[in-house]
């Protein structure tokens, strides 16, 4: 990976950590309570596993969403996740798409 993608991944991992910490704090839960809830849902995760995953920001997207929703989170604001270069990259992709669609033949 290059430095740019490493930076973006670090930003995303930090967003995951912050979202999970906020959800736990809102409920005044620790990883023990989250682990117990997941066990009730048929998902075995020890508090230690959850702590390690959070510190690394290493949750799979599905696990991340499941954890947030199980702690009562119904909305996730991604507007604070600033991705360097996103706007110009999006414009370029849209221009390329438009060019492909208007190309004769």
N, C-alpha and C positions, 0 to 999 in steps of 0.2 A: 504494500500500500504506500501511496505517497503521503507527504506531509499534509496536504489538503484534506484527503479523506480521513487521515488520522485525527485531524482537528475536528472535523464534522462528527466523527464517531465519538470523540471525547465529549463534545457538546451534547450529543444524544444520550450518552451514558449518564452525564450529569443531570439531564432532564429527568431520566428514569429515577435516579436516586432522590431528587428533590420531590417528585410526585409521590413516591412511595413513603418518604419520610413525612410529608404533609398529611397523607391519608392516615398513617398510623397515629400521628400526633392528634389529628382531629378526633379520633376514636379513643385516644389515650391508651393505645394498645402497644404491646411489644411484639417481637417476633414469635414469642410463645403463643400469644392469642391468635396470631395469623396462622401459625402452624396448626393449632387446634381446629380452626375454622376449615382450613384446607383438608385436614384429616376427615372432618365431617362430610366434606364434599367428595371424598374418595381419592384425594391427592396427598401422597406422603412426602412431606418436606419438613425436615427438622428445623428448629429455630436457628441452629448453627449454619445449615445449608442456606437458609434465607438471608442470614446476615452476610455470609460470604458473597452470595450473588448480588446483594445490594451494594456492597462495598466495591465490587468490580463493575457494577452496572451491567451484569451479565444475564439478565432475564431474557428469555425468548419473548417475542412480542405477544404471543398468546398467553404466556404466564403473567406478563406485566399487566395486560388488560384484565385477566381473571383476578389477579390480586387487587387491583384498584376497584373493580366492580364489587368484589366480595366484601370490601371494606366500605362500601356505600358510595363510592365515587361514581357519579353519573355523567360528568362532563370533564373533558381534559382540554385545557387551553394550550395549544402549541404555538401561539403567537409569540411566546417568549423564547422560542427556539430559533435563534438567529443563525442561519446557515450562510456563511460567506460565499458570495458568488451566485446565490440561488436566482436572483432576479435576472441577471444577464443570461444565465444558462437557460432559464425558462423561455426568455424571449428568443433565444437562438433555436431552441427546439420547436417552438411555435412557428418561427419563420421557415424552418426546414420543412415542417409539415405542410404549411401553406404552399410552398414551392412545389412539393410533390403533388399536391392536389390540383394545382393549376397548370401543371406540366402537360402539354398536349401528348396524346398518344397513349 
